[in-house]
């Protein structure tokens, strides 16, 4: 966790030592400041795309393919 310019960032690895251990797949940062756009989408061109995928990893849901497992829909 660190604080930068008044924003709070918290790093999370949703499945511990298990793979893939990649930023945006099972490692993410939460931040306390609203940004425009979806931070977990295959079609987003948002600068922070990928850092908000832990929600889907924890629920084992694919953000772009309902009914599909999160870890089976990684790019």
C-alpha positions as CSV (number, residue, x, y, z in Angstrom):
1,X,0.0,0.0,0.0
2,X,1.2,3.5,-0.7
3,X,-0.3,7.0,-0.8
4,X,0.5,9.3,-3.8
5,X,-0.8,12.8,-4.2
6,X,-3.7,12.2,-1.8
7,X,-4.7,8.9,-3.4
8,X,-4.6,5.6,-1.6
9,X,-3.4,2.6,-3.5
10,X,-3.7,-1.0,-2.2
11,X,-2.0,-3.9,-4.0
12,X,-3.9,-7.3,-4.1
13,X,-2.9,-10.8,-5.4
14,X,-6.2,-12.5,-5.5
15,X,-5.0,-16.1,-5.5
16,X,-1.7,-15.9,-3.5
17,X,1.3,-17.9,-4.9
18,X,-0.8,-19.5,-7.6
19,X,-0.3,-18.5,-11.2
20,X,-0.5,-16.5,-13.4
21,X,0.8,-13.8,-10.9
22,X,0.5,-11.1,-13.6
23,X,-0.6,-7.5,-13.1
24,X,-4.2,-7.1,-14.4
25,X,-4.9,-10.8,-14.2
26,X,-4.7,-11.8,-10.5
27,X,-2.7,-8.9,-9.2
28,X,-4.3,-5.5,-9.0
29,X,-4.3,-2.1,-7.3
30,X,-7.3,-0.5,-5.8
31,X,-7.3,3.2,-5.6
32,X,-9.7,5.6,-3.9
33,X,-10.4,8.1,-6.6
34,X,-13.0,7.7,-9.4
35,X,-11.8,7.4,-12.9
36,X,-13.8,7.3,-16.1
37,X,-14.2,4.0,-17.8
38,X,-14.2,0.3,-16.9
39,X,-10.8,-0.8,-15.4
40,X,-11.2,-4.4,-16.6
41,X,-12.3,-4.8,-20.2
42,X,-10.9,-6.4,-23.3
43,X,-12.2,-3.5,-25.4
44,X,-11.2,-0.6,-23.1
45,X,-8.5,1.8,-24.1
46,X,-8.4,3.4,-20.6
47,X,-4.9,3.9,-19.4
48,X,-5.6,2.0,-16.2
49,X,-7.3,-0.9,-17.9
50,X,-6.5,-4.2,-16.2
51,X,-6.0,-2.9,-12.7
52,X,-9.6,-3.5,-11.6
53,X,-9.9,-7.1,-12.5
54,X,-9.6,-8.5,-9.0
55,X,-13.4,-8.2,-8.5
56,X,-13.9,-10.6,-11.3
57,X,-11.1,-12.9,-10.2
58,X,-12.5,-13.2,-6.7
59,X,-15.9,-14.1,-8.1
60,X,-14.4,-16.3,-10.9
61,X,-16.4,-14.4,-13.5
62,X,-15.2,-13.3,-16.9
63,X,-15.8,-9.6,-17.4
64,X,-16.5,-9.9,-21.1
65,X,-18.1,-13.4,-21.4
66,X,-20.9,-14.1,-18.8
67,X,-21.0,-17.7,-17.7
68,X,-17.3,-18.2,-18.4
69,X,-14.6,-18.7,-15.6
70,X,-12.3,-15.7,-15.1
71,X,-9.1,-17.6,-15.4
72,X,-10.3,-19.3,-18.6
73,X,-10.9,-16.0,-20.3
74,X,-7.6,-14.2,-19.8
75,X,-6.1,-12.7,-22.9
